[in-house]
């Protein structure tokens, strides 16, 4: 699997023929969250606690996830963090 948002410059059809899937970052994160929501939430919480200079707010992370196409993860986290 190749994770990239630059699918325009990748030979997606050719890599698929080789058994390599090209997936966008947001879809990859959503897939991880769907498979293991507790583990992904824990990893996100750790990232938020590690980002201190400058601090990164939950709302900023949710917005960044949405911006990069991880809408299902962002929606779940937004509900969980309220």
Secondary structure, 3 states (H helix, E strand, C coil): CEECCCHHHCCHHHHHHCCCCEECHHHHHHHHHHHCHHHHHHHHHHHHHHCECCECCHHHHHHHHHHCCCHHHHHHHHHHHC
